[in-house]
Amino acid sequence: MSNQRIYLPFAQGDRTLSLGLQPLRVEDWIEIDDQFVPYLQRKTELLETNYAEVFASLPETQSAQQEVLHLLIDHLLRYFPEQYDRTSATITVKATEQTWNIADFSQPLDLAGRLVQEDFCLMQPSDRGYSLAAASLCFPLRWRLLEKIGKPMMQIHDPVPNYGEQLGNPVDRLFDRLTVDRPVFRVNWSIVETPELYLGHQSHSNIAPSELSVDDLWVRVERQTLRRLEQSRWILFTIRTYRYPLTILKEQRDLAIDLRSIVQQLSPEMQIYKNLLPIRETLLSFLEAAIAPIV
Ligand code: HEM
């Protein structure tokens, strides 16, 4: 297992409202790092205590869910053979010593989510575009699965300022054109006041803005992949959440410059949406200090 990968997507300029897609090599679909055990343990806890918030599915999604589970298990055994043991009936995650009986899962996507750090969203084609048909989503960034399940892309993104005008049609076209052999990925960023992975809808810090210190701030990055499923023709969307202390940018002056200019240029609506207002002052003064030449 390697250390955490660092994705800091600010250098591309303000891509907040762009597709920002890059080709994905199939072998890079899933990422396992030294946070594997804590991520999987957090998932297990959430599935035990909060199932209805972190797993949801519509009827008649079982066969597409099954397709995802098979695809994932094949992938894991091929690219991470040292991490998993497979028998005809079970799969074991060696690092957490968890063994799952595959037939016990009437919702195969639930098992898929327990095997890796990624979250999974299954998108079903319909006459309203692609809609969210099933998901194992333990690490949402301030949204609730219960409020999005069954909804099409346009409605899912309703709270995102200007999504409808700027992204809605390009995303729909991309979904129509996505092919099995050409998966893609994009990287999304936020600054948050906690390292907690599960951020339900109303997650706000208890820290008053005036007491907030730079050590309370984290860069939260989602590496999102999209791939077409061969049999069902549905689309699988994965979200791999990373979080790094903001102070990582102390050593990265160019990135600090990029992030400062993005924060300064974001529209007021986007700043509100991204929850930047309560942390803006602490964030910008940290970035100023990181950018200032050392004398
Ligand atoms: C190419 C595909 C996609 C693009 C370009 C896209 C774009 C975006 C953007 C720009 C945001 C705002 C994030 C921020 O800046 O903090 C967002 C939020 C979100 N996206 Fe997507 N997205 C895509 C695919 C999907 C898919 C497949 C789902 C399926 C579940 C999804 C679910 C969401 C949700 C739930 C939010 C948060 C909405 C809220 O605040 O209520 N996205 N997306």
Residues whose N, C-alpha, C, O or C-beta is under 5 A from the ligand:
A	BS01	HEM	T16 L17 S18 L19 C121 L132 R142 W143 I156 H157 P159 V160 V171 W189 F237
